[in-house]
């Protein structure tokens, strides 16, 4: 932003986005069942994580151990 004005920051606030992770059971047209992990920011429709798994335990592991625990370590 260069509008010719001189700015000096006094306070900066950072908000963490609320993320919603959901595991879906998906029935395919050929009868197979897959498990879909989707994670979206609250208020948005398009997921930034959209991954399919063959088994439910794989989807749970991905959501809890890879996404949630990794995010906790970063904070």
Buried (B, 14 or more C-beta within 10 A) or exposed (E): EEEEEEEEEEEEEEEEEEBEBEBEEEEEEEEEEBBBBBBBEEEEEEBEBEBBBEEEEBBBEBBEEEBBEEEEEEE
